[in-house]
Amino acid sequence: MRDVKEILKKVRKIEIKTKRLSKHIFSGEYHSAFKGRGMSFSEVRAYNYGDDVRNIDWNVTARTNEPHVKVFEEERELTVMLLIDVSKSAFFGTADQFKNDYITELAAVIAFSAINNNDKVGAILFTDQVELYIPPKKGKQHILRIIRELIYFEPKSNGTDLKEPLQYLNNIIKKKSIAFLISDFITGDYLESLRISSRKHDIIGLHVYDRYEKTLPNVGLLDLVDAETGKKYVIDSSSKKLRENYESRFAERQALFYKNFQHLGLKTTSISTEDDYIKEMIKLFKSY
């Protein structure tokens, strides 16, 4: 059984760091990026010159023989969903922290920014299956629960399948949400699931990687273990061809990530665990 004091200490440490960042640096960009994204139907009224023809209510127009348009109003709150990869490949790191630690901080900053904006936050923790669903709620205690789960959650499975959380999101969240898909994207094809989910939700892809997943160092023979399959390998990192192939595989995976999201008009960023995620996220939000 884990020490409760140790758990609270780690949660508190992340809370202090990320809450401060979200409040003083992040919230303005967050609010600007998502203002007006939560729109709900308000009423139908007669068409006025200059109204957007895409909002014409054809049923009412046909019934009255006069053009009518649907009127929408901005909802007071958004639903923000964090789709977080907790597979074994996230437990890798050669810098100051593992990818999963970095992902936890990134998710916490987004969550605190959301509640500062009076939005609800929920989470889906996934591997090659949905491991845990935390329904959207407001409040600091709710965010601390999400952080606590991210620090100490023990998944049942090792692999990664992005189709699972995307399908689950569509089934469980009925209203439009802002969904942050946070993963290393070491996975199979997910484009069709992403396409279906993006029709209903505003999905943002956050690709997190370690520097040595991008470039293999020249240090001679290496014993490697695939965290998700358990397979063991011995490779000779002094081989230039091997290092070039290694870099090419990463580049191809990263390019596919960008291609899939940009093809659907969705926002993305790719962040190394050595990068300042605040700068990267502000840059992302300013692009809206």
C-alpha positions in Angstrom: 0.0 0.0 0.0 1.4 3.4 -1.0 2.1 6.0 1.6 -0.8 8.5 1.7 1.6 11.3 2.7 3.8 10.6 -0.3 0.9 10.7 -2.6 -0.4 14.0 -1.3 3.1 15.5 -1.4 3.5 14.6 -5.1 0.0 15.8 -6.0 0.6 19.1 -4.1 4.0 19.6 -5.9 2.4 19.3 -9.3 -0.6 21.5 -8.2 1.6 24.3 -7.0 3.7 24.4 -10.2 0.9 23.9 -12.8 -1.7 26.0 -11.0 0.6 29.0 -10.9 1.5 28.6 -14.6 -2.1 28.2 -15.7 -3.3 31.2 -13.7 -0.6 33.7 -14.7 0.6 32.6 -18.1 -1.9 30.3 -19.7 -5.5 31.3 -19.0 -5.6 34.3 -21.3 -4.5 32.3 -24.4 -6.8 29.4 -23.4 -9.8 31.7 -23.1 -9.1 33.5 -26.4 -8.6 30.2 -28.3 -11.9 28.6 -27.2 -14.1 31.7 -26.8 -17.3 31.0 -28.9 -16.5 27.4 -29.4 -19.4 26.2 -27.2 -22.5 27.3 -29.2 -26.0 26.0 -28.5 -29.3 26.5 -30.3 -31.4 29.4 -29.0 -34.3 30.1 -31.2 -35.6 30.5 -34.8 -36.4 33.9 -36.2 -37.2 35.4 -39.6 -34.3 35.8 -42.0 -32.7 39.3 -42.1 -30.5 40.5 -44.9 -26.9 39.6 -44.1 -27.7 36.5 -42.1 -25.5 33.4 -42.7 -27.5 31.3 -45.2 -25.9 28.2 -43.6 -28.1 28.8 -40.6 -31.4 28.7 -42.5 -33.9 26.3 -40.9 -35.4 24.6 -43.9 -38.2 22.9 -42.1 -39.6 26.2 -40.7 -38.9 28.0 -44.0 -41.0 25.3 -45.9 -43.8 25.4 -43.3 -44.2 29.2 -43.3 -43.1 30.0 -46.9 -40.8 32.6 -45.4 -37.0 32.2 -44.8 -36.1 31.6 -41.2 -32.7 31.1 -39.5 -31.5 29.3 -36.4 -30.0 31.5 -33.8 -27.2 30.2 -31.6 -25.7 31.6 -28.4 -22.4 31.0 -26.7 -22.7 28.5 -23.8 -21.4 29.8 -20.5 -19.1 26.8 -20.1 -17.2 24.3 -22.2 -16.5 20.7 -21.6 -12.8 19.9 -21.8 -11.8 16.3 -22.1 -8.2 15.0 -21.6 -7.6 11.8 -23.5 -4.3 10.6 -21.9 -2.0 7.7 -23.0 -1.0 5.7 -20.0 0.6 2.8 -22.0 4.0 1.4 -21.1 5.7 3.4 -23.8 4.9 6.5 -21.9 7.1 5.3 -19.0 10.3 6.2 -20.8 12.7 9.0 -20.4 16.3 10.0 -20.7 16.0 13.7 -19.7 14.9 15.0 -16.3 11.6 13.2 -16.3 9.7 10.4 -18.0 7.2 11.1 -20.7 4.3 10.2 -18.3 5.5 12.8 -15.8 5.7 15.4 -18.5 2.2 14.4 -19.7 0.9 14.7 -16.2 2.1 18.3 -15.8 0.8 19.2 -19.3 -2.6 17.8 -18.5 -2.7 19.5 -15.1 -1.9 22.9 -16.7 -4.7 22.5 -19.2 -7.1 21.3 -16.5 -6.4 24.3 -14.2 -6.7 26.7 -17.2 -10.1 25.2 -17.9 -11.5 25.5 -14.4 -10.1 29.1 -14.2 -12.4 29.7 -17.2 -15.3 28.1 -15.4 -15.2 25.0 -17.7 -15.8 21.4 -16.8 -12.9 18.9 -17.1 -13.1 15.1 -17.6 -10.5 12.5 -18.5 -10.1 9.2 -20.4 -7.0 7.2 -19.5 -6.2 4.7 -22.2 -3.8 2.0 -23.4 -5.1 -0.3 -26.2 -8.4 -0.1 -24.2 -10.1 2.6 -22.1 -8.6 2.1 -18.6 -10.5 4.8 -16.7 -13.2 7.4 -17.3 -13.5 10.4 -15.1 -16.7 12.3 -15.9 -16.4 16.1 -16.5 -16.8 18.3 -13.4 -15.7 21.6 -12.0 -13.5 22.4 -9.0 -10.0 22.1 -7.7 -10.7 18.8 -5.9 -11.8 17.2 -9.1 -8.6 18.4 -10.9 -6.5 17.0 -8.0 -8.2 13.6 -8.4 -7.2 13.6 -12.1 -3.6 14.4 -11.2 -3.6 11.7 -8.5 -4.8 9.1 -11.0 -2.2 10.1 -13.5 0.6 9.8 -11.0 -0.4 6.4 -9.6 -2.7 4.7 -12.0 -1.7 1.2 -12.9 -3.1 0.2 -16.3 -4.2 -3.4 -17.0 -2.7 -3.4 -20.5 0.6 -2.3 -22.1 -0.2 -1.4 -25.7 -1.6 1.7 -27.4 -4.7 2.0 -29.6 -6.0 5.5 -30.3 -9.2 4.2 -31.8 -10.5 3.1 -28.4 -10.5 6.5 -26.6 -11.8 8.3 -29.6 -14.7 6.0 -30.0 -15.4 6.1 -26.3 -15.4 9.9 -26.3 -18.0 9.9 -29.1 -20.2 7.5 -27.1 -20.0 9.0 -23.7 -19.8 12.8 -24.3 -23.0 13.8 -26.0 -22.3 17.6 -26.3 -19.4 19.1 -28.2 -16.2 19.2 -26.2 -12.7 20.4 -26.6 -10.6 17.2 -26.4 -6.9 17.1 -25.9 -5.4 13.8 -27.2 -2.1 13.4 -25.4 0.1 10.6 -26.5 3.5 9.5 -28.0 1.4 8.3 -31.0 3.3 5.0 -31.2 0.2 3.2 -32.5 -1.5 1.8 -35.5 -3.9 3.5 -37.9 -6.5 5.8 -36.2 -7.4 8.2 -39.0 -11.0 7.0 -39.5 -11.8 7.1 -35.7 -10.2 10.6 -35.6 -12.4 11.7 -38.6 -15.6 10.5 -36.9 -14.8 12.1 -33.5 -13.8 15.4 -35.1 -17.3 15.8 -36.6 -18.6 16.2 -33.1 -15.7 17.4 -31.0 -12.8 19.8 -31.4 -9.8 17.5 -31.0 -6.3 18.8 -30.4 -3.3 16.4 -30.9 -0.4 16.7 -28.4 2.5 14.5 -29.4 5.0 14.0 -26.6 8.4 12.4 -27.2 11.8 11.9 -25.7 14.9 13.1 -27.5 16.3 9.6 -27.8 13.1 8.4 -29.6 14.0 10.9 -32.3 17.8 10.3 -32.5 19.7 7.2 -31.4 23.0 8.0 -29.7 26.2 6.4 -30.9 27.2 4.4 -27.8 27.9 0.9 -29.2 25.9 -2.2 -28.3 22.6 -1.6 -26.6 20.2 -4.0 -24.9 16.7 -2.7 -25.5 13.3 -3.9 -24.4 10.0 -3.0 -26.1 7.9 -1.7 -23.2 4.6 -2.6 -24.8 5.5 -6.1 -26.2 8.2 -7.2 -23.8 10.5 -8.2 -26.7 14.2 -7.8 -26.1 16.7 -6.6 -28.7 20.5 -6.1 -29.0 21.5 -3.4 -31.4 24.7 -1.8 -32.5 24.2 1.9 -32.3 27.6 2.6 -33.9 26.0 1.6 -37.2 25.3 4.8 -39.2 22.7 3.0 -41.3 20.9 1.8 -38.2 20.8 5.2 -36.7 19.5 6.7 -40.0 16.8 4.1 -40.2 15.9 4.8 -36.5 15.6 8.5 -37.2 13.6 7.9 -40.4 11.0 5.8 -38.5 10.5 8.5 -36.0 10.2 11.2 -38.7 7.6 9.0 -40.6 5.6 8.6 -37.4 5.7 12.3 -36.6 4.8 13.2 -40.2 1.8 10.8 -40.1 0.6 12.4 -36.9 0.7 15.9 -38.5 -0.8 14.6 -41.7 -3.8 12.9 -40.0 -4.7 16.0 -37.9 -4.0 18.6 -40.5 -6.0 16.6 -43.1 -9.0 17.1 -40.9 -8.3 20.7 -40.1 -7.3 19.9 -36.5 -4.7 21.7 -34.4 -1.5 19.9 -33.2 1.9 20.3 -31.6 4.8 18.0 -31.1 6.7 18.5 -27.8 9.9 17.0 -26.6 10.2 16.4 -22.8 13.0 18.9 -22.9 10.8 21.6 -24.4 9.0 24.3 -22.4 5.4 23.1 -22.8 4.0 26.5 -21.8 5.7 28.2 -24.7 4.5 25.5 -27.1 0.9 25.6 -25.8 0.7 29.4 -26.0 2.0 29.2 -29.6 -0.7 26.6 -30.3 -3.5 28.6 -28.8 -2.4 31.8 -30.6 -2.8 29.9 -33.9 -6.6 29.7 -33.4 
